[in-house]
């Protein structure tokens, strides 16, 4: 058995804080060690970061170390799942303010530990949005310390000393020292107060905003060395797979492990207990098979005989539930926002346009199925996994084990996709439970693709009903929107019945349209499956319905869809209506004055996407253009899709043009990759995405019946146009906001091409 | 007992010969560059070369690889500078990166046989390799850039 290569990789990729100190000290480097309170006065604007658990840390000691040879090591504390923010963009911000030579920078992944590193919950498109300012402060602090250390060594005025591209220069004399030369002396200095830091002028940035730094893992990814949770190998490790209750809320009535134990290589069969609802991220009930390799574990699982007690969701049927949700939006619901008098305005309207939309549950289907490895030795638990919230997972696991947080070390590996699924760490808890059953021996829990598709925390299912009243001058004067979707809050509290403020804030109560009479209502919806959050969350359904409906209203009035959209967005203004929402308006956790709803910015992206796409241009037969614009994660995105529909109803997408205004941007190259990816994921969900249930069981199981877009059907070209902003415009989200406009732009394009309106996703064979 | 060559090295396996090659590479040899994605040859993440052909290692049993030669991503080029790997880096293809080893092995096998593929040939060859992050546009460009027709 040759485990050594992997052991080595694991050790390098995931060094605990303690090891970091020891390891770096051992090579003759320094680690800044004093405490540095997080004073935010050096920050130009407030963000929602302060409202996140453990907030932000601006201490250079925590994030930067410099070896005598000048190698700068920057700690990445957030999860890297493919958008490049955690391991490239944030360290690059530090390196820029430090004025380090990027080729001499190494990035080291931190363990899960929010008390040390600040919030690590990599979710909600928050990484750059919340950390651009703290990371600049970290880099500028470390730079100033190097300058003071060099000035002392030379006996000169620090004002004449400047750190520049990995050297410290005494400008009057031209004398120079390398960063490594003064690193040790700098370590002994007090840390400069935040208000004494000189942040770079944006014109002096070397890396920020340029887009010419490639992701730090690029070489390792292309050579197979990049290590994900599935790839962790420990000496003497055992492998486990679990047969989980096929119905949420079910449990094992009885099981017979006899045949499974006879499979060569199988070591143990362990039952996993159910957790009563609300179960948060607790594992599903089931039976685990622990073996000497994954294959033996899989064969052992096939040999298990299990009788399930399916519990209260045994008869759940998603087709019946669809009808239930549709009924819920055909009658008055819970009021969420009200302006004017919609009933009166609809009654007196010259024309009323009505449409209903339905979008189903989706699975995340990250390319890396879930996996976690756990072991216990010497009273310490160690977990190797790929989670979006390593700190939250560590703390929760410590609590479940009834041990101190510090005795649980969570090494976070690269995530082979996340999309919200890996915000839930049920699989890491499973690994701990199974290792515990083996007296702390290392056990890796492997989820198969079938496990992943059938035991997800699914994107919610949504029914929407929209009505627009139009006056005799063809102005939209009334807007009634009802939405019903089971809430992910059911994971955390019993039977919430209605969406929480987070869900309502995602494209519903923040509808920015310039209509005098608006009424928004939620229909009642109970949860029978585990609902989670999927990239851009409720925005997917709301933007699809609203932006499709805009084009439907345009059609009913004989208007151009782009002109109709701009008219509904209305004149440039700050929209205050959402602040009057019945449930307090949640704006992605951000202060409303820093990130207001600015219709000028929404208009600008719509106009930019339309202009770049050549809106109105002549198209070949069977082609159509569609547009949609949506603000989410405090970022503004508009997309124009060109679709081609052949005579058999097959769709292809020759071109996508997307404009994004995400405030001041850090890494435009990765913004482009996110927009390109969002087009593919948007096309996947529009064309194929659907999870259905019968008898409480998920019908789909693998990529044959939960299809995603493949190479030959992907958009041929996605062009991305990034709105330029100064650094005074707060950076906003990128990972998610590319998603919501795609499906409605596509469906609007299909209507333009064929006259067929899609009101139910996925499109499937509706065009055949 | 199954004897095979993996990345040029002679290996023998005396375990359960129904074990898929993928689990042998990952669990027994620790060659984790070959990724587990679906287990049933639907996603291509586990693509390796078997006697020069791109195959899905998850769907080939050890009993079927006796006497054959396997190349994994770790063995594609000693320095990681196969033209496909270089092309991949030049256009910054990966996002999460999990599927990329399989994509690269598929593309390398295509170009070994068809040095100047058409767009349609690239589509057909890469059809079986899923990328959930949606890097297809760049994958296509990278394959074209690595080809003789570029």
HADDOCK unambig.tbl for C-alpha pairs under 7 A between the chains (distance, minus, plus):
assign (segid A and resid 1 and name CA) (segid B and resid 28 and name CA) 6.21 0.50 0.50
assign (segid A and resid 1 and name CA) (segid B and resid 29 and name CA) 6.48 0.50 0.50
assign (segid A and resid 2 and name CA) (segid B and resid 29 and name CA) 5.82 0.50 0.50
assign (segid A and resid 2 and name CA) (segid B and resid 30 and name CA) 6.39 0.50 0.50
assign (segid A and resid 3 and name CA) (segid B and resid 30 and name CA) 5.96 0.50 0.50
assign (segid A and resid 6 and name CA) (segid B and resid 30 and name CA) 6.67 0.50 0.50
assign (segid A and resid 81 and name CA) (segid B and resid 96 and name CA) 5.25 0.50 0.50
assign (segid A and resid 82 and name CA) (segid B and resid 95 and name CA) 4.17 0.50 0.50
assign (segid A and resid 82 and name CA) (segid B and resid 96 and name CA) 3.46 0.50 0.50
assign (segid A and resid 83 and name CA) (segid B and resid 95 and name CA) 5.96 0.50 0.50
assign (segid A and resid 214 and name CA) (segid B and resid 92 and name CA) 6.79 0.50 0.50
assign (segid A and resid 218 and name CA) (segid B and resid 89 and name CA) 6.58 0.50 0.50
assign (segid A and resid 221 and name CA) (segid B and resid 97 and name CA) 5.63 0.50 0.50
assign (segid A and resid 221 and name CA) (segid B and resid 100 and name CA) 6.87 0.50 0.50
assign (segid A and resid 222 and name CA) (segid B and resid 85 and name CA) 5.81 0.50 0.50
assign (segid A and resid 222 and name CA) (segid B and resid 100 and name CA) 6.58 0.50 0.50
assign (segid A and resid 222 and name CA) (segid B and resid 101 and name CA) 6.13 0.50 0.50
assign (segid A and resid 223 and name CA) (segid B and resid 73 and name CA) 6.02 0.50 0.50
assign (segid A and resid 223 and name CA) (segid B and resid 74 and name CA) 6.07 0.50 0.50
assign (segid A and resid 223 and name CA) (segid B and resid 80 and name CA) 5.60 0.50 0.50
assign (segid A and resid 223 and name CA) (segid B and resid 101 and name CA) 6.99 0.50 0.50
assign (segid A and resid 224 and name CA) (segid B and resid 33 and name CA) 3.96 0.50 0.50
assign (segid A and resid 224 and name CA) (segid B and resid 73 and name CA) 5.67 0.50 0.50
assign (segid A and resid 224 and name CA) (segid B and resid 74 and name CA) 5.90 0.50 0.50
assign (segid A and resid 224 and name CA) (segid B and resid 101 and name CA) 5.85 0.50 0.50
assign (segid A and resid 225 and name CA) (segid B and resid 33 and name CA) 6.12 0.50 0.50
assign (segid A and resid 231 and name CA) (segid B and resid 32 and name CA) 5.56 0.50 0.50
assign (segid A and resid 293 and name CA) (segid B and resid 27 and name CA) 6.20 0.50 0.50
assign (segid A and resid 294 and name CA) (segid B and resid 23 and name CA) 6.83 0.50 0.50
assign (segid A and resid 295 and name CA) (segid B and resid 19 and name CA) 6.07 0.50 0.50
assign (segid A and resid 295 and name CA) (segid B and resid 23 and name CA) 6.61 0.50 0.50
assign (segid A and resid 366 and name CA) (segid B and resid 132 and name CA) 6.43 0.50 0.50
assign (segid A and resid 367 and name CA) (segid B and resid 37 and name CA) 5.86 0.50 0.50
assign (segid A and resid 367 and name CA) (segid B and resid 98 and name CA) 6.45 0.50 0.50
assign (segid A and resid 367 and name CA) (segid B and resid 99 and name CA) 6.68 0.50 0.50
assign (segid A and resid 367 and name CA) (segid B and resid 132 and name CA) 6.04 0.50 0.50
assign (segid A and resid 368 and name CA) (segid B and resid 37 and name CA) 6.02 0.50 0.50
assign (segid A and resid 368 and name CA) (segid B and resid 98 and name CA) 6.40 0.50 0.50
assign (segid A and resid 369 and name CA) (segid B and resid 37 and name CA) 6.56 0.50 0.50
assign (segid A and resid 415 and name CA) (segid B and resid 96 and name CA) 6.64 0.50 0.50
assign (segid A and resid 416 and name CA) (segid B and resid 96 and name CA) 5.28 0.50 0.50
assign (segid A and resid 416 and name CA) (segid B and resid 97 and name CA) 6.61 0.50 0.50
assign (segid A and resid 416 and name CA) (segid B and resid 98 and name CA) 4.91 0.50 0.50
assign (segid A and resid 417 and name CA) (segid B and resid 96 and name CA) 5.57 0.50 0.50
assign (segid A and resid 448 and name CA) (segid B and resid 38 and name CA) 6.75 0.50 0.50
assign (segid A and resid 449 and name CA) (segid B and resid 37 and name CA) 6.71 0.50 0.50
assign (segid A and resid 449 and name CA) (segid B and resid 38 and name CA) 4.96 0.50 0.50
assign (segid A and resid 676 and name CA) (segid B and resid 134 and name CA) 6.80 0.50 0.50
assign (segid A and resid 677 and name CA) (segid B and resid 133 and name CA) 5.32 0.50 0.50
assign (segid A and resid 677 and name CA) (segid B and resid 134 and name CA) 4.14 0.50 0.50
assign (segid A and resid 677 and name CA) (segid B and resid 135 and name CA) 6.06 0.50 0.50
assign (segid A and resid 680 and name CA) (segid B and resid 134 and name CA) 5.10 0.50 0.50
assign (segid A and resid 681 and name CA) (segid B and resid 134 and name CA) 6.49 0.50 0.50
assign (segid A and resid 702 and name CA) (segid B and resid 38 and name CA) 6.95 0.50 0.50
assign (segid A and resid 703 and name CA) (segid B and resid 42 and name CA) 6.21 0.50 0.50
assign (segid A and resid 710 and name CA) (segid B and resid 127 and name CA) 5.91 0.50 0.50
assign (segid A and resid 710 and name CA) (segid B and resid 130 and name CA) 5.75 0.50 0.50
assign (segid A and resid 711 and name CA) (segid B and resid 123 and name CA) 6.07 0.50 0.50
assign (segid A and resid 711 and name CA) (segid B and resid 126 and name CA) 6.18 0.50 0.50
assign (segid A and resid 711 and name CA) (segid B and resid 127 and name CA) 5.22 0.50 0.50
assign (segid A and resid 711 and name CA) (segid B and resid 136 and name CA) 5.55 0.50 0.50
assign (segid A and resid 712 and name CA) (segid B and resid 123 and name CA) 4.73 0.50 0.50
assign (segid A and resid 712 and name CA) (segid B and resid 124 and name CA) 6.96 0.50 0.50
assign (segid A and resid 712 and name CA) (segid B and resid 127 and name CA) 5.98 0.50 0.50
assign (segid A and resid 714 and name CA) (segid B and resid 136 and name CA) 6.66 0.50 0.50
assign (segid A and resid 716 and name CA) (segid B and resid 137 and name CA) 6.34 0.50 0.50
assign (segid A and resid 717 and name CA) (segid B and resid 137 and name CA) 6.60 0.50 0.50
